[in-house]
Amino acid sequence: MRRLSSPEHEGQASPWLWLVVTFLLICVALNGFFMVTQFESDGDVMDRSELPTIVAAPSP
């Protein structure tokens, strides 16, 4: 078995590392988005139709 510091093994490990990091970032972003929509719509997660209106028409 080769060491992890070898360039061949590093080349094989980095795509998996990027996949895991990207997956975690997407999960965090989705959790934050659903949390924001949940608080904005007063606990009703299914009512997300108000969010685009809030974003499109900010208060002056």
Residue, then its C-alpha position, 0 to 999 in steps of 0.5 A: m500500500r502506498r503512502l497518502s503523500s504520493p502524488e498518484h494517491e493524492g490525485q485520486a483523493s482530491p475529487w472525493l474531498w471536493l465532492v464531500v466539501t461541496f456536498l457539505l456546503i450544499c447541505v449547509a446552504l439548504n439548511g440555512f435557506f429553509m431556516v430563513t424561509q421557515f422564520e420568514s413565513d412564520g413557521d410555515v415551510m410550505d409557504r415559500s411564495e412570499l420569499p421572491t416577493i420580499v427579495a424582488a421588492p425590498s422596502p425603500 
